[in-house]
Amino acid sequence: MAQSPCPTRQYASENFIESCGAIAHDPTRQKICLIHLAQSNMWVLPKGRRNVGEAHREAALREVYEETGYRCHILPVDMVARTPVVGDAADAPDVPHTLHNSVEPFMVTVRTVREGQGVKIIWWYIAIMYESAGETKGPGEEGVETGLFSYPDAEELLFYETDREVLRKAKVLVGNLD
């Protein structure tokens, strides 16, 4: 039986969970929304589990709203990705290329959960709050405080280095819009 020459790991459905989140910007694109988990005293990016049958993009927006109370939409950005574009030839080369005005995830995190329990896969999007977000802010999640911070302040506050890496990549992509 042949084996792939590439290191490969597979997980049955009981051994992975998908989450989706977004770097949620205020309408000026100058501030980022973080959430503070009071119980653990950590600042993190808003994200949560995707429901069965839910599109990743919709899960990210729903989770941002549930955790922060802010309604957002995905911000189209130019990014380099390996994803084929509709209309590409079936044998199009698998190489990085620029996607213009993309609303695809810009990063994925694969986190090992408790030993032997599999992995958590987190799809990350770039989002922007609606202009009226501050006036129509929902309640958010109980035990979760929100705050709007500049990129440098957000990076300093984030508890996890992996969240900082996601934030830094988003900053580059959003910075390219100017």
C-alpha positions as CSV (number, residue, x, y, z in Angstrom):
1,M,0.0,0.0,0.0
2,A,1.5,3.3,-1.0
3,Q,2.0,6.1,1.5
4,S,2.1,9.8,0.8
5,P,5.6,11.3,0.8
6,C,4.3,14.2,2.8
7,P,3.8,14.0,6.6
8,T,0.1,13.4,7.0
9,R,-2.3,13.4,10.0
10,Q,-6.0,12.5,9.8
11,Y,-8.7,13.0,12.3
12,A,-12.1,11.3,12.5
13,S,-15.0,13.6,13.3
14,E,-14.9,12.9,17.0
15,N,-11.3,14.1,17.1
16,F,-11.6,17.6,15.7
17,I,-13.6,20.7,16.3
18,E,-13.9,23.7,14.0
19,S,-13.9,27.2,15.3
20,C,-14.2,30.5,13.4
21,G,-13.2,34.0,14.4
22,A,-12.4,37.4,13.0
23,I,-10.1,40.4,13.6
24,A,-13.0,42.9,14.0
25,H,-12.0,46.5,13.1
26,D,-13.9,49.6,14.0
27,P,-15.3,51.5,11.0
28,T,-12.1,53.6,10.7
29,R,-10.0,50.4,10.6
30,Q,-7.8,52.0,13.3
31,K,-8.9,49.9,16.2
32,I,-9.4,46.2,16.9
33,C,-12.0,44.6,19.1
34,L,-10.7,42.2,21.7
35,I,-12.5,40.3,24.3
36,H,-11.5,39.9,28.0
37,L,-12.4,36.6,29.6
38,A,-13.0,37.7,33.2
39,Q,-12.7,34.2,34.7
40,S,-9.2,33.6,33.3
41,N,-8.2,37.3,33.0
42,M,-7.1,36.9,29.4
43,W,-7.5,39.2,26.4
44,V,-8.2,37.1,23.2
45,L,-9.6,37.4,19.7
46,P,-13.3,36.7,19.3
47,K,-14.0,33.2,18.0
48,G,-16.1,30.2,18.7
49,R,-17.3,26.8,17.4
50,R,-19.0,26.4,14.0
51,N,-22.4,24.9,14.1
52,V,-23.3,21.9,11.9
53,G,-24.2,23.1,8.4
54,E,-23.0,26.7,9.1
55,A,-20.7,28.3,6.6
56,H,-17.3,29.3,8.1
57,R,-17.7,32.9,7.2
58,E,-21.2,33.1,8.8
59,A,-19.9,31.3,11.9
60,A,-17.1,33.9,12.3
61,L,-19.5,36.8,12.0
62,R,-22.0,35.1,14.4
63,E,-19.3,34.4,17.0
64,V,-18.0,38.0,16.8
65,Y,-21.5,39.3,17.4
66,E,-22.3,36.8,20.2
67,E,-19.1,37.5,22.1
68,T,-18.7,41.3,21.5
69,G,-22.2,42.6,20.6
70,Y,-20.8,44.2,17.4
71,R,-22.3,43.4,14.0
72,C,-19.7,43.1,11.3
73,H,-19.2,42.1,7.7
74,I,-16.2,40.5,6.1
75,L,-13.7,43.1,4.8
76,P,-12.4,42.2,1.3
77,V,-8.6,42.3,1.1
78,D,-5.9,41.3,-1.3
79,M,-4.1,38.2,-0.1
80,V,-1.7,35.6,-1.4
81,A,-3.2,32.1,-1.3
82,R,-3.1,28.8,-3.0
83,T,-6.8,28.5,-3.4
84,P,-7.9,28.0,-7.0
85,V,-10.2,30.6,-8.6
86,V,-13.4,29.7,-10.3
87,G,-12.6,29.2,-14.0
88,D,-9.0,28.0,-13.4
89,A,-8.0,25.0,-15.4
90,A,-8.3,21.6,-13.6
91,D,-4.6,21.2,-13.9
92,A,-3.8,24.8,-12.7
93,P,-0.5,24.8,-10.8
94,D,-0.8,24.6,-7.0
95,V,1.2,27.8,-6.3
96,P,0.6,30.9,-4.3
97,H,-1.1,33.7,-6.2
98,T,-2.8,37.0,-5.4
99,L,-6.5,37.0,-4.7
100,H,-8.1,40.5,-5.1
101,N,-10.9,41.6,-2.8
102,S,-11.0,38.2,-1.1
103,V,-13.4,37.3,1.7
104,E,-11.7,34.0,2.3
105,P,-10.0,33.1,5.6
106,F,-6.6,34.7,5.7
107,M,-5.2,32.3,8.3
108,V,-5.9,29.0,9.9
109,T,-4.7,27.8,13.4
110,V,-4.5,24.1,14.2
111,R,-4.2,23.6,17.9
112,T,-3.7,20.3,19.6
113,V,-6.3,19.9,22.4
114,R,-5.9,17.7,25.5
115,E,-3.6,14.8,24.8
116,G,-5.3,12.2,22.7
117,Q,-8.4,14.4,22.1
118,G,-7.5,15.6,18.6
119,V,-7.3,19.1,17.3
120,K,-9.1,22.4,17.1
121,I,-9.0,24.1,13.7
122,I,-9.7,27.8,13.8
123,W,-10.5,29.7,10.5
124,W,-9.7,33.5,10.7
125,Y,-11.3,36.3,8.8
126,I,-10.9,40.0,8.6
127,A,-14.1,41.9,9.5
128,I,-15.2,45.5,9.9
129,M,-18.0,46.7,12.1
130,Y,-21.0,48.4,10.5
131,E,-21.0,52.2,10.8
132,S,-23.9,52.0,13.3
133,A,-22.2,49.2,15.4
134,G,-21.6,51.4,18.4
135,E,-25.2,52.7,18.5
136,T,-26.7,49.2,18.0
137,K,-24.3,47.1,20.1
138,G,-25.9,44.0,21.4
139,P,-25.3,42.6,24.9
140,G,-22.4,40.4,24.1
141,E,-21.6,37.3,26.1
142,E,-21.9,37.1,29.9
143,G,-18.6,37.2,31.6
144,V,-16.9,38.7,28.6
145,E,-15.8,42.4,28.4
146,T,-14.9,44.0,25.1
147,G,-12.5,46.7,24.2
148,L,-11.4,48.6,21.1
149,F,-7.6,49.0,20.9
150,S,-5.0,50.2,18.5
151,Y,-2.9,47.5,16.8
152,P,0.1,48.0,19.1
153,D,-2.1,48.0,22.3
154,A,-4.0,45.0,21.1
155,E,-0.8,43.1,20.4
156,E,0.5,43.9,23.8
157,L,-2.8,42.8,25.5
158,L,-3.3,39.5,23.7
159,F,-2.5,36.6,26.0
160,Y,-1.5,34.0,23.3
161,E,1.4,34.5,21.0
162,T,-0.6,32.7,18.3
163,D,-3.3,35.4,18.5
164,R,-0.6,38.0,18.1
165,E,0.6,36.3,15.0
166,V,-3.0,36.3,13.6
167,L,-3.2,40.0,14.5
168,R,0.1,40.9,12.8
169,K,-0.9,39.2,9.5
170,A,-4.3,41.0,9.6
171,K,-2.5,44.3,10.1
172,V,-0.4,43.8,7.0
173,L,-3.5,42.8,4.9
174,V,-5.6,45.8,6.1
175,G,-2.6,48.1,5.8
176,N,-2.4,47.2,2.1
177,L,-5.9,48.7,1.6
178,D,-4.7,52.2,2.2
